[in-house]
Amino acid sequence: MARKHTAEFKFEIVRQLQTGEKRLVQVCCEHDLDPAMVRGWVVRVEKHGPAAFPQSATAATSLERAGGRTLAAAEARIGELERLVGQLALENEFLKKGLRRASSLRPSEPRS
């Protein structure tokens, strides 16, 4: 028997995917959902916006309110990822210098 999901649930799943809060695989595993069905929800929301799932007006209104938060959340996530990339670049450079230094301190092998 097919399960029926509320519009609120569908909008929440789409929001989590669009903001990068969760990945498709994670959402599908957590809620036992078919990835193709969830991709369809995303396409419907991108195409129809708040009217994607007409069974609930309150869900559409909450999606409109979340629109601003979605952009803000995406920008915050980008900032977080940029900081992480910067930190990893510094650590990578530190490790490269350490490797060069360690290889220069190693006594040279006798040649045969």
C-alpha positions in Angstrom: 0.0 0.0 0.0 1.4 3.4 -1.0 2.1 5.9 1.8 0.8 9.4 1.5 3.0 12.2 2.6 1.7 15.6 3.7 2.6 18.7 1.8 4.4 20.0 4.9 6.6 16.9 4.9 7.4 17.2 1.2 8.3 20.9 1.5 10.5 20.1 4.5 12.4 17.4 2.7 12.9 19.7 -0.4 14.1 22.5 1.9 16.6 20.2 3.6 18.0 19.2 0.2 18.0 22.7 -1.3 19.8 24.2 1.7 22.4 21.4 1.7 21.4 20.5 5.2 21.1 16.9 4.1 21.9 14.9 1.0 19.4 12.9 -1.0 20.8 9.5 0.1 20.6 10.6 3.8 17.0 11.8 3.5 15.9 8.7 1.6 17.5 6.4 4.2 16.1 8.3 7.2 12.5 8.3 5.9 12.5 5.2 3.7 11.8 7.2 0.5 12.4 6.4 -3.1 15.1 8.8 -4.5 13.2 9.2 -7.8 10.1 10.3 -5.9 12.1 12.8 -3.9 13.8 14.2 -7.0 10.3 14.6 -8.4 9.3 16.7 -5.4 12.3 18.9 -5.9 11.5 19.4 -9.5 7.8 20.3 -8.7 8.9 22.8 -6.1 11.4 24.4 -8.4 8.8 24.6 -11.2 5.7 25.5 -9.2 7.1 27.0 -6.0 4.5 27.1 -3.1 1.8 25.7 -5.3 3.7 22.4 -5.9 1.6 20.5 -3.5 -1.8 22.2 -3.3 -3.2 20.0 -0.6 -2.0 22.4 2.1 -2.0 26.2 2.0 -0.1 26.4 5.3 2.8 24.4 3.7 3.0 26.8 0.8 3.1 29.8 3.2 5.8 28.2 5.2 7.8 27.6 2.0 7.5 31.3 1.1 8.7 32.2 4.5 11.6 29.7 4.3 12.6 31.2 0.9 14.6 34.0 2.6 16.0 31.6 5.1 17.0 29.2 2.3 19.2 31.8 0.7 20.6 32.9 4.0 21.3 29.3 5.0 23.0 28.6 1.6 25.2 31.7 2.1 26.1 30.6 5.6 26.9 27.2 4.4 29.1 28.6 1.6 30.9 30.8 4.2 31.4 27.7 6.4 32.8 25.7 3.5 35.1 28.5 2.4 36.6 28.7 5.9 37.1 25.0 5.9 38.8 25.1 2.5 41.1 27.8 3.8 41.9 25.8 6.9 42.7 22.7 4.9 44.9 24.7 2.5 46.9 25.9 5.4 47.2 22.4 6.9 48.2 21.0 3.5 50.9 23.6 3.1 52.2 23.0 6.7 52.4 19.2 5.9 54.2 19.8 2.6 56.8 22.0 4.4 57.3 19.3 7.1 57.7 16.6 4.5 60.3 18.7 2.6 62.1 19.4 5.8 62.1 15.8 6.9 63.4 14.6 3.5 66.2 17.2 3.6 67.3 16.0 7.1 67.4 12.4 6.1 71.0 11.2 5.5 71.6 10.3 1.9 71.6 6.7 1.0 75.0 5.3 -0.2 75.0 4.6 -3.9 76.3 1.3 -5.2 
